[in-house]
Amino acid sequence: MQRVLAYAAIYLFWGASFLAIRVVVADVPPIFAAGVRFFLAGLLLVAYAFARRLTQPKGIEWRNLIVVALILFVGDYALLFLIEQRLVSGLAAVTAATIPAQIFVFEWLWVRRVRMTAMTGLGLLLGLGGVVALSLPANFLVTHKGLNRYVLLGFLAATFWAFGTVLSTRLTLPKSRPVLAGWQMTVGGLALLALSGASREWGHVSIVAFTPKVIWSMLYLIFFASLLAFSAYVYLLQHEPARRVASYAYVNPVLALILGAVLAGETLSPRQYVACGVIVAGVLITLLGRDAAIRPTRA
């Protein structure tokens, strides 16, 4: 039962987070909003770690932790919050769904035990083709307009997260998950707030913008999407195969598309729905072929 609840958490809480982000950035500067989310969530986890007297980072762990935090939270979420001012939440979720496939690419380039198979190659080609199709404007052959840069930025945001994830497996980091996640979110949140100030967002922050809808959405992002969902994710990685846990990558965008349509009236063209389906199918095929892409090691 506990595993069922954990899967429900990463499916539902992360799937709905894209709509919550879109609600927040409609009124609050995006990078500032991302900074507030992760700084507060990180502080809560750090406080929990101190209360439990968990071992804190030492020496080189601090440097590695900061580097990974900047890649994961600044590289990914600064872009994600920015593009959700222009993209419907469902499309943003679909670009994020490419993360597991991109993780495989970085592992293939970086880790010797990982090789490319026909199935993983097909999955990656389908996913890339879906991103290109999703980026094409309506009547592309007639208007010859450029690609949708917000979709491409969403794909780049996913690339930052994928690279940071693989990099974190190559570095010495705190072994305690609450300690690692807490300090990463705190550092990432501080960096996002600093970036927000440097980009002069602070001058556009108004207390009037924090309507009840925005406040509830931000609280949802802090407690449900950051704290509860992440804790469920860590638990599942400890008790379930990573490939099965990665199923969130093709469940989240479907849920995000449904919630966006039902709760926010977001609509997509038939071509965009097809492109989304191709991307999700590509990620699924890549994940299914990943096990066969692991080279056996000598005993």
PAMI-268730 format. One line per 4 residues: their letters; for each residue x, y, z of N, C-alpha, C. Coordinates in pm, whole numbers. Example, Ala and Ser with C-alpha at 12.3 -4.5 7.8 and 13.67 -1.06 7.14 Angstrom:
BEGIN
AS) 1319/-569/780/1230/-450/780/1320/-330/780 ~ 1285/-225/708/1367/-106/714/1290/3/787 .
# end
This chain:
BEGIN
MQRV) 83/-121/0/0/0/0/86/126/0 ~ 198/118/74/285/234/82/345/268/-54 ~ 378/166/-131/434/191/-264/329/249/-358 ~ 206/201/-346/97/254/-428/79/403/-399 .
LAYA) 81/440/-272/66/581/-234/185/664/-285 ~ 303/605/-282/421/677/-330/412/703/-480 ~ 369/601/-556/350/621/-700/241/726/-726 ~ 134/719/-649/27/818/-665/80/959/-641 .
AIYL) 172/971/-545/227/1104/-513/307/1161/-629 ~ 398/1080/-688/480/1136/-796/399/1155/-924 ~ 297/1071/-944/211/1089/-1061/124/1214/-1047 ~ 53/1223/-935/-45/1330/-918/21/1464/-883 .
FWGA) 109/1464/-783/165/1590/-736/257/1654/-840 ~ 341/1574/-905/426/1631/-1009/347/1662/-1135 ~ 248/1579/-1166/167/1607/-1285/91/1737/-1274 ~ 40/1766/-1153/-37/1889/-1132/51/2010/-1110 .
SFLA) 181/1989/-1085/268/2102/-1053/283/2199/-1171 ~ 270/2148/-1293/287/2235/-1410/175/2339/-1418 ~ 55/2297/-1385/-56/2393/-1383/-39/2492/-1269 ~ 8/2446/-1153/32/2535/-1040/138/2639/-1075 .
IRVV) 243/2598/-1145/346/2693/-1188/286/2799/-1279 ~ 203/2756/-1373/143/2851/-1467/54/2952/-1394 ~ -17/2907/-1291/-100/2998/-1213/-13/3103/-1143 ~ 99/3059/-1086/186/3149/-1012/251/3252/-1104 .
VADV) 310/3207/-1217/386/3299/-1303/295/3391/-1383 ~ 165/3369/-1379/74/3463/-1444/74/3597/-1372 ~ 109/3598/-1242/106/3722/-1164/238/3755/-1095 ~ 324/3656/-1076/449/3677/-1003/566/3656/-1099 .
PPIF) 671/3742/-1093/789/3722/-1179/841/3579/-1168 ~ 868/3513/-1280/893/3368/-1280/1016/3322/-1202 ~ 1129/3387/-1221/1250/3341/-1153/1238/3367/-1003 ~ 1176/3477/-967/1151/3506/-825/1061/3398/-765 .
AAGV) 957/3359/-836/865/3256/-787/938/3123/-768 ~ 1023/3086/-864/1099/2962/-852/1192/2967/-732 ~ 1255/3083/-711/1345/3098/-597/1273/3083/-464 ~ 1157/3145/-451/1079/3135/-328/1040/2990/-303 .
RFFL) 994/2922/-407/951/2782/-393/1062/2695/-335 ~ 1178/2698/-396/1282/2605/-356/1357/2650/-230 ~ 1368/2779/-209/1434/2826/-87/1354/2785/37 ~ 1223/2805/32/1141/2770/148/1132/2618/166 .
AGLL) 1115/2545/55/1110/2399/66/1243/2345/117 ~ 1353/2401/71/1484/2358/116/1506/2385/263 ~ 1465/2502/310/1480/2534/451/1404/2436/540 ~ 1285/2397/496/1206/2301/574/1278/2166/584 .
LVAY) 1336/2120/474/1408/1993/476/1536/2003/559 ~ 1605/2116/548/1727/2135/628/1693/2135/776 ~ 1584/2203/814/1541/2205/954/1508/2063/1002 ~ 1443/1986/916/1412/1846/950/1541/1767/970 .
AFAR) 1640/1788/882/1766/1716/893/1838/1750/1023 ~ 1837/1877/1063/1900/1917/1189/1824/1858/1308 ~ 1690/1858/1297/1611/1802/1407/1638/1654/1425 ~ 1663/1583/1315/1694/1440/1322/1843/1414/1346 .
RLTQ) 1921/1523/1356/2066/1515/1379/2136/1433/1271 ~ 2092/1454/1147/2154/1385/1035/2288/1451/1002 ~ 2381/1373/950/2515/1422/919/2509/1528/808 ~ 2569/1643/835/2568/1754/740/2684/1743/641 .
PKGI) 2676/1814/528/2783/1806/427/2918/1848/484 ~ 3024/1788/429/3160/1820/474/3252/1835/354 ~ 3348/1925/365/3455/1938/267/3407/1949/124 ~ 3456/1857/40/3427/1861/-104/3279/1839/-134 .
EWRN) 3208/1779/-39/3064/1759/-59/2993/1891/-80 ~ 3037/1996/-11/2976/2128/-27/2994/2180/-170 ~ 3117/2170/-221/3142/2218/-357/3058/2143/-459 ~ 3057/2010/-448/2981/1929/-543/2831/1956/-532 .
LIVV) 2785/1970/-410/2643/1997/-386/2601/2128/-452 ~ 2684/2231/-438/2652/2362/-495/2650/2356/-647 ~ 2750/2288/-706/2755/2277/-853/2631/2208/-907 ~ 2595/2095/-848/2478/2021/-894/2350/2103/-873 .
ALIL) 2341/2173/-761/2222/2254/-732/2205/2363/-836 ~ 2314/2427/-876/2305/2534/-977/2257/2479/-1111 ~ 2305/2360/-1147/2264/2300/-1275/2117/2258/-1270 ~ 2079/2189/-1161/1944/2135/-1152/1839/2244/-1135 .
FVGD) 1859/2330/-1036/1752/2423/-1000/1758/2555/-1076 ~ 1877/2606/-1102/1885/2730/-1179/1871/2699/-1327 ~ 1951/2603/-1376/1945/2571/-1519/1809/2524/-1564 ~ 1747/2436/-1487/1617/2380/-1527/1502/2472/-1492 .
YALL) 1488/2506/-1364/1365/2571/-1320/1356/2719/-1356 ~ 1469/2786/-1373/1460/2925/-1421/1395/2927/-1559 ~ 1435/2832/-1644/1377/2823/-1778/1233/2774/-1774 ~ 1206/2672/-1691/1071/2616/-1685/969/2721/-1640 .
FLIE) 1002/2796/-1536/910/2899/-1488/894/3010/-1593 ~ 1002/3041/-1665/994/3145/-1769/903/3102/-1884 ~ 921/2978/-1932/844/2937/-2050/697/2919/-2017 ~ 665/2893/-1889/523/2873/-1857/444/3004/-1860 .
QRLV) 513/3116/-1881/441/3240/-1907/385/3239/-2049 ~ 443/3156/-2135/405/3155/-2277/346/3021/-2323 ~ 386/2913/-2260/337/2781/-2299/227/2734/-2205 ~ 129/2663/-2258/29/2601/-2170/100/2495/-2087 .
SGLA) 47/2466/-1970/114/2378/-1876/136/2238/-1933 ~ 42/2189/-2014/56/2056/-2071/177/2044/-2162 ~ 202/2146/-2244/319/2144/-2333/448/2151/-2254 ~ 449/2231/-2147/568/2238/-2062/598/2102/-2001 .
AVTA) 493/2031/-1960/511/1897/-1902/566/1800/-2004 ~ 524/1813/-2129/571/1722/-2233/720/1744/-2259 ~ 766/1868/-2260/910/1893/-2279/989/1834/-2162 ~ 935/1843/-2041/1002/1785/-1923/1003/1633/-1928 .
ATIP) 909/1574/-2001/900/1428/-2010/1019/1368/-2083 ~ 1096/1451/-2153/1212/1399/-2226/1332/1374/-2134 ~ 1321/1409/-2006/1435/1398/-1914/1492/1256/-1908 ~ 1411/1150/-1886/1470/1015/-1879/1544/976/-2006 .
AQIF) 1490/1014/-2122/1557/982/-2247/1690/1057/-2258 ~ 1691/1182/-2213/1815/1258/-2218/1917/1205/-2117 ~ 1869/1157/-2003/1959/1094/-1906/2029/976/-1970 ~ 1954/896/-2047/2016/782/-2116/2125/829/-2212 .
VFEW) 2101/938/-2285/2202/988/-2379/2329/1027/-2305 ~ 2316/1098/-2194/2434/1137/-2118/2506/1015/-2061 ~ 2429/916/-2018/2491/793/-1968/2564/720/-2081 ~ 2505/721/-2199/2567/656/-2315/2699/725/-2352 .
LWVR) 2701/857/-2342/2821/932/-2376/2927/925/-2267 ~ 2883/902/-2143/2971/920/-2028/3006/789/-1957 ~ 2909/697/-1952/2927/574/-1875/2954/458/-1970 ~ 3063/389/-1953/3104/285/-2047/3009/166/-2051 .
RVRM) 2939/139/-1941/2852/21/-1935/2725/39/-2018 ~ 2697/158/-2062/2573/185/-2134/2600/190/-2283 ~ 2519/120/-2361/2536/121/-2506/2402/152/-2573 ~ 2410/192/-2698/2291/224/-2775/2240/98/-2844 .
TAMT) 2110/73/-2833/2047/-40/-2903/1949/15/-3006 ~ 1898/-75/-3088/1802/-33/-3189/1677/26/-3125 ~ 1632/-34/-3012/1511/14/-2946/1533/152/-2883 ~ 1646/170/-2814/1670/301/-2754/1691/407/-2861 .
GLGL) 1758/369/-2970/1776/463/-3081/1644/506/-3140 ~ 1553/408/-3160/1420/440/-3213/1346/533/-3118 ~ 1352/503/-2989/1283/586/-2892/1335/729/-2892 ~ 1467/744/-2899/1526/879/-2900/1488/955/-3026 .
LLGL) 1487/886/-3141/1448/952/-3266/1302/996/-3262 ~ 1216/909/-3209/1075/946/-3196/1059/1068/-3105 ~ 1127/1066/-2989/1117/1178/-2897/1166/1308/-2959 ~ 1281/1303/-3027/1335/1423/-3092/1243/1471/-3202 .
GGVV) 1189/1377/-3280/1096/1415/-3386/971/1480/-3329 ~ 923/1428/-3216/806/1488/-3153/833/1629/-3104 ~ 953/1654/-3049/989/1789/-3003/992/1886/-3121 ~ 1052/1843/-3233/1057/1928/-3352/917/1957/-3402 .
ALSL) 831/1853/-3410/694/1873/-3456/617/1967/-3364 ~ 643/1954/-3233/575/2040/-3136/623/2184/-3148 ~ 745/2203/-3196/802/2337/-3209/758/2409/-3335 ~ 706/2333/-3431/666/2395/-3557/539/2478/-3539 .
PANF) 536/2599/-3590/413/2679/-3582/308/2627/-3678 ~ 185/2670/-3659/76/2630/-3748/106/2677/-3890 ~ 69/2596/-3989/89/2629/-4130/236/2663/-4160 ~ 327/2582/-4105/470/2610/-4117/513/2620/-4263 .
LVTH) 464/2528/-4347/507/2526/-4486/459/2649/-4563 ~ 353/2714/-4513/299/2832/-4581/360/2960/-4524 ~ 365/2969/-4390/412/3093/-4326/564/3099/-4313 ~ 629/2984/-4304/775/2976/-4286/822/3050/-4160 .
KGLN) 737/3054/-4060/778/3114/-3933/878/3023/-3863 ~ 956/3083/-3771/1057/3007/-3699/996/2910/-3600 ~ 1081/2822/-3547/1036/2726/-3447/992/2797/-3320 ~ 904/2734/-3246/859/2788/-3118/974/2781/-3019 .
RYVL) 1035/2896/-2989/1154/2895/-2904/1122/2855/-2761 ~ 997/2869/-2720/962/2832/-2583/961/2679/-2566 ~ 918/2609/-2669/927/2463/-2665/1073/2419/-2660 ~ 1157/2484/-2740/1299/2451/-2743/1365/2484/-2609 .
LGFL) 1325/2594/-2546/1378/2628/-2415/1335/2526/-2310 ~ 1212/2474/-2324/1166/2369/-2235/1251/2244/-2250 ~ 1285/2212/-2375/1373/2098/-2401/1511/2122/-2341 ~ 1562/2246/-2350/1691/2281/-2291/1686/2270/-2139 .
AATF) 1574/2314/-2080/1559/2302/-1934/1569/2155/-1892 ~ 1504/2067/-1967/1511/1923/-1937/1654/1872/-1952 ~ 1729/1929/-2046/1868/1889/-2066/1952/1922/-1943 ~ 1930/2040/-1885/2001/2076/-1762/1974/1975/-1651 .
WAFG) 1847/1937/-1635/1812/1843/-1528/1876/1706/-1554 ~ 1871/1661/-1679/1929/1532/-1713/2080/1531/-1689 ~ 2148/1636/-1732/2292/1644/-1713/2328/1649/-1565 ~ 2255/1731/-1489/2280/1741/-1346/2257/1609/-1275 .
TVLS) 2155/1534/-1319/2126/1405/-1259/2240/1307/-1281 ~ 2291/1299/-1404/2402/1208/-1434/2530/1254/-1364 ~ 2554/1385/-1363/2673/1438/-1296/2672/1402/-1148 ~ 2554/1408/-1087/2546/1381/-943/2587/1237/-909 .
TRLT) 2576/1146/-1007/2618/1008/-983/2769/992/-990 ~ 2839/1094/-1039/2984/1087/-1055/3059/1166/-948 ~ 2985/1233/-861/3047/1319/-760/3022/1266/-620 ~ 3107/1306/-528/3088/1272/-387/2990/1371/-325 .
LPKS) 2876/1320/-280/2771/1403/-224/2726/1344/-91 ~ 2656/1423/-8/2605/1369/119/2518/1245/94 ~ 2534/1144/178/2459/1021/160/2314/1035/206 ~ 2288/1123/301/2152/1143/351/2069/1217/248 .
RPVL) 1960/1156/204/1874/1218/103/1811/1349/152 ~ 1757/1354/274/1701/1482/321/1805/1593/327 ~ 1927/1559/371/2034/1658/378/2070/1708/239 ~ 2090/1614/147/2127/1650/10/2018/1733/-57 .
AGWQ) 1895/1684/-52/1785/1756/-118/1760/1891/-51 ~ 1766/1895/81/1741/2019/152/1841/2127/116 ~ 1968/2092/120/2070/2194/89/2072/2228/-59 ~ 2046/2130/-146/2040/2161/-289/1927/2259/-319 .
MTVG) 1810/2235/-263/1698/2327/-287/1724/2463/-224 ~ 1786/2466/-106/1816/2594/-42/1916/2674/-124 ~ 2024/2609/-167/2125/2677/-249/2066/2718/-383 ~ 1991/2626/-445/1928/2659/-572/1830/2774/-559 .
GLAL) 1751/2774/-451/1656/2882/-429/1725/3015/-409 ~ 1833/3018/-332/1909/3142/-312/1967/3193/-444 ~ 2020/3100/-525/2076/3140/-654/1968/3195/-747 ~ 1851/3134/-745/1740/3183/-826/1696/3322/-781 .
LALS) 1691/3344/-649/1654/3476/-598/1759/3580/-637 ~ 1888/3541/-634/1994/3633/-675/1982/3665/-824 ~ 1954/3562/-904/1935/3583/-1049/1814/3671/-1074 ~ 1709/3651/-996/1590/3735/-1009/1623/3881/-981 .
GASR) 1704/3905/-877/1744/4042/-846/1830/4102/-955 ~ 1924/4021/-1008/2013/4070/-1113/1937/4104/-1241 ~ 1828/4032/-1266/1747/4058/-1386/1638/4162/-1360 ~ 1645/4225/-1244/1555/4336/-1206/1410/4293/-1192 .
EWGH) 1389/4167/-1159/1253/4121/-1135/1196/4178/-1006 ~ 1282/4198/-908/1233/4240/-777/1151/4368/-785 ~ 1186/4455/-882/1111/4579/-898/969/4556/-946 ~ 941/4434/-994/806/4402/-1044/729/4312/-949 .
VSIV) 786/4285/-833/716/4204/-733/622/4293/-654 ~ 495/4256/-652/395/4335/-581/316/4244/-487 ~ 291/4294/-368/213/4217/-271/72/4191/-322 ~ 25/4280/-408/-110/4267/-465/-118/4140/-553 .
AFTP) -4/4101/-611/-3/3985/-700/-28/3855/-625 ~ -3/3855/-494/-19/3733/-417/-164/3716/-373 ~ -246/3684/-471/-388/3658/-448/-401/3521/-381 ~ -518/3491/-326/-536/3357/-266/-503/3244/-363 .
KVIW) -538/3260/-491/-508/3155/-590/-358/3135/-605 ~ -283/3244/-608/-137/3235/-621/-75/3175/-495 ~ -123/3217/-380/-69/3167/-253/-92/3017/-239 ~ -214/2973/-270/-243/2830/-260/-161/2749/-360 .
SMLY) -141/2804/-479/-58/2735/-579/86/2725/-533 ~ 138/2832/-472/275/2830/-423/290/2731/-307 ~ 193/2729/-217/197/2633/-107/193/2490/-159 ~ 113/2469/-264/108/2337/-326/246/2298/-380 .
LIFF) 312/2391/-448/444/2362/-505/546/2332/-397 ~ 538/2403/-285/636/2385/-177/613/2252/-105 ~ 490/2229/-61/464/2113/25/437/1985/-52 ~ 356/1992/-156/318/1871/-227/417/1834/-338 .
ASLL) 446/1931/-428/532/1901/-542/678/1890/-503 ~ 723/1963/-399/864/1960/-361/891/1862/-247 ~ 819/1875/-136/851/1794/-18/792/1653/-27 ~ 661/1640/-41/598/1508/-40/635/1425/-163 .
AFSA) 627/1485/-282/656/1409/-403/802/1367/-407 ~ 892/1456/-367/1033/1419/-368/1061/1307/-269 ~ 1001/1314/-151/1019/1208/-52/968/1074/-105 ~ 853/1077/-173/799/955/-233/893/902/-342 .
YVYL) 952/993/-418/1044/956/-525/1168/886/-468 ~ 1223/942/-360/1340/882/-296/1306/744/-241 ~ 1189/733/-179/1145/603/-125/1134/499/-236 ~ 1075/536/-349/1057/441/-459/1191/399/-519 .
LQHE) 1285/492/-530/1417/457/-584/1488/355/-495 ~ 1453/354/-367/1514/260/-274/1445/124/-275 ~ 1322/116/-327/1245/-8/-318/1194/-61/-453 ~ 1210/15/-559/1156/-25/-689/1264/-10/-797 .
PARR) 1252/-84/-908/1346/-65/-1019/1337/78/-1073 ~ 1452/135/-1107/1455/274/-1153/1370/294/-1277 ~ 1367/191/-1366/1289/204/-1488/1140/218/-1458 ~ 1093/144/-1358/952/152/-1321/921/288/-1258 .
VASY) 1012/336/-1175/991/467/-1112/987/576/-1218 ~ 1069/561/-1322/1075/660/-1429/946/668/-1510 ~ 850/582/-1480/722/586/-1551/650/720/-1531 ~ 691/797/-1428/630/929/-1409/649/1016/-1533 .
AYVN) 755/988/-1611/787/1071/-1726/680/1065/-1835 ~ 606/956/-1844/500/952/-1943/361/953/-1881 ~ 353/959/-1748/224/978/-1682/199/1127/-1655 ~ 304/1197/-1609/289/1339/-1575/235/1425/-1689 .
PVLA) 290/1414/-1813/237/1501/-1919/92/1472/-1955 ~ 52/1345/-1948/-88/1312/-1976/-179/1379/-1874 ~ -142/1366/-1746/-221/1428/-1640/-219/1580/-1653 ~ -103/1636/-1686/-93/1782/-1700/-182/1831/-1813 .
LILG) -186/1758/-1923/-272/1797/-2035/-420/1792/-1995 ~ -458/1688/-1921/-598/1674/-1877/-635/1786/-1780 ~ -551/1810/-1680/-580/1915/-1581/-583/2053/-1647 ~ -490/2076/-1739/-489/2205/-1808/-616/2229/-1887 .
AVLA) -665/2123/-1951/-788/2136/-2030/-911/2152/-1942 ~ -920/2074/-1833/-1039/2074/-1748/-1044/2196/-1656 ~ -931/2229/-1594/-931/2334/-1492/-895/2473/-1546 ~ -816/2477/-1656/-772/2607/-1706/-817/2637/-1848 .
GETL) -890/2544/-1907/-939/2567/-2043/-831/2571/-2148 ~ -716/2506/-2121/-608/2505/-2218/-643/2409/-2332 ~ -614/2451/-2452/-644/2367/-2569/-520/2354/-2657 ~ -511/2241/-2726/-403/2217/-2822/-465/2182/-2956 .
SPRQ) -386/2201/-3060/-431/2162/-3194/-414/2012/-3209 ~ -485/1949/-3304/-467/1806/-3327/-320/1769/-3352 ~ -248/1853/-3426/-107/1825/-3453/-26/1824/-3324 ~ -56/1916/-3234/18/1922/-3108/-12/1799/-3021 .
YVAC) -136/1754/-3021/-168/1632/-2947/-92/1512/-3002 ~ -83/1503/-3135/-9/1393/-3198/139/1402/-3160 ~ 195/1523/-3165/336/1542/-3130/362/1503/-2985 ~ 269/1540/-2896/283/1502/-2755/283/1351/-2739 .
GVIV) 193/1286/-2812/186/1140/-2806/313/1075/-2856 ~ 371/1131/-2963/496/1077/-3018/609/1091/-2917 ~ 616/1206/-2848/721/1228/-2748/708/1128/-2634 ~ 587/1114/-2581/565/1021/-2470/598/878/-2513 .
AGVL) 557/840/-2635/587/706/-2686/738/687/-2700 ~ 806/792/-2747/951/783/-2761/1021/763/-2628 ~ 976/834/-2525/1033/817/-2391/1007/675/-2340 ~ 885/626/-2359/849/491/-2315/937/386/-2383 .
ITLL) 954/397/-2514/1037/300/-2587/1182/307/-2540 ~ 1231/429/-2516/1368/444/-2466/1385/377/-2331 ~ 1288/396/-2242/1296/335/-2109/1288/183/-2117 ~ 1202/131/-2207/1189/-14/-2221/1318/-75/-2278 .
GRDA) 1385/-1/-2363/1508/-52/-2423/1632/-27/-2340 ~ 1617/47/-2232/1734/85/-2154/1800/-34/-2086 ~ 1721/-128/-2036/1779/-244/-1969/1869/-324/-2063 ~ 1826/-336/-2189/1907/-409/-2286/2031/-331/-2325 .
AIRP) 2031/-201/-2291/2144/-117/-2329/2252/-113/-2222 ~ 2235/-189/-2113/2337/-195/-2008/2432/-309/-2035 ~ 2558/-276/-2057/2655/-380/-2082/2682/-464/-1957 ~ 2686/-594/-1968/2719/-676/-1851/2863/-651/-1807 .
TRA) 2887/-660/-1678/3021/-640/-1624/3079/-774/-1580 ~ 3209/-783/-1573/3273/-907/-1531/3256/-928/-1382 ~ 3240/-1054/-1345/3223/-1086/-1204/3355/-1069/-1131 .
# end
